[in-house]
Amino acid sequence: MSRPGMQERIQSGDKLFRCEVCDKMLKHYSDLMIHKRIHSGDKPFKCENCDKRFTQHSNLKKHMIIHTAEKPFKCEVCEKMFSQRGNLEQHMRLHTGEKPFKCKVCYKWFAQHSYLKRHTIIHTGEKPFKCEVCEKMFSKCDDLERHTRLHTGEKPFKCDVCNQEFSQHGNLKRHMVIHTGEKPFKCEVCEKMFSLNHTLKVHMMTHNVDKPFKCVICTKAFKFNNSLKRHLRIHTTDQPYECKICHKMFNEYGYLKLHMRIHTGEATFKCEICDKMLTQKFSLKMHMRIHTGEKPFKCELCEKMFFEKSNLKKHMRIHTGEKPFKCDVCNKMYSHNYLLKKHIFMHAKDISE
């Protein structure tokens, strides 16, 4: 009831009952008693079959249909059966396309009021759901549930083929593509097909017109020719910069300069926890994660966490199948440089024998 309507009832002598917790006004005392259960959590009506409890007897009656398996309400379009008329009415909107619930901020329409309610939080910025472990706040209960699995390690979604378990249903769906071999995502430039949309997005970077200098080995593109030349050293193992003290080789001069601090003893960045000295501010930042346990880089596909962005980048090759390191002798491709080096050693061993 609107506030003006309440004022009229008060003036006419009609009695209203106010909730002492939230100040909501109710017409009948019985309505107030039912409403107060929201605050108290009292659920006096219990299902004898599954022990689920309810605040109102009418809700218990509706619930009981689950156990009787009775579904008296039928969709005339697809013949699907429903236990409650309200569920049938909601279902019918799939066929009619009706979306009667409108967001007053962005004018987006929704088929169900619950969808609108969840959507509205985007505009309010409200995050009412709190993680009891790390106190992170969430706008949706579902998001909190998914997040909680990071702490509990729970993985309720299991692959029926290889028994691998996942914390999210979406990750299981993406994983299943490995078994089906399905590749529904197509590159509009070169027509190459991919099993994951994320893999396609990574691939599309190779077609970026703003990066005209392309690597002929792994098709990675660069804005500048010098960047391409530096990149090519990964594939050629060209390391023109040598440390005069220990003879270690580097593919960039900047890496050699940083390395020289090991020999000069120049270590100006100190860890306040263990007193370890480091040569770079960035190295100190990475080192601190050992103490804090922070892993800020997360794989969006399998949710594995990493200390460093470079480790995440290497890990992604498991999902993308990318193999940027090529053997110049037999053209075999590898996902990591250390695997290529091990492989090249086998050729060197064969030659020496």
Number of C-alpha atoms within 10 A of each C-alpha: 9 7 9 9 9 17 11 11 14 12 9 9 8 11 14 16 16 15 15 9 8 9 9 13 17 18 15 12 13 10 12 17 13 13 16 16 15 11 10 8 10 14 15 11 17 15 14 9 8 9 9 12 17 19 18 16 14 10 12 16 13 11 17 16 15 12 10 9 10 13 14 11 17 15 14 9 8 9 9 12 16 19 19 17 14 11 12 16 13 15 16 17 15 11 11 8 10 14 15 11 17 15 14 10 9 9 9 12 16 19 18 16 15 11 12 17 13 12 16 17 14 12 10 10 10 13 14 11 17 16 14 10 9 9 9 12 15 18 19 17 14 11 12 17 14 15 16 18 15 13 11 9 10 14 15 11 17 15 14 9 8 9 9 12 17 21 20 20 15 12 16 18 13 14 20 16 15 13 10 9 10 13 14 11 17 15 14 9 8 9 9 12 16 20 21 20 15 15 18 17 13 11 18 14 15 18 16 14 11 11 15 15 19 18 17 9 13 16 14 18 22 21 14 13 14 11 12 17 13 13 17 17 15 15 17 12 15 14 15 11 17 15 14 9 8 9 9 12 17 19 18 16 14 10 12 16 13 12 15 16 15 12 10 8 11 14 14 12 17 15 14 9 8 9 9 12 16 20 18 16 13 10 12 17 13 15 15 15 14 11 11 8 9 14 15 11 17 15 14 11 16 17 14 13 16 17 17 15 14 11 12 16 13 12 16 18 15 11 16 16 11 18 16 19 23 21 16 11 8 9 9 12 18 18 18 16 17 11 13 19 14 10 14 16 12 11 13 10 9 8 8 7 5
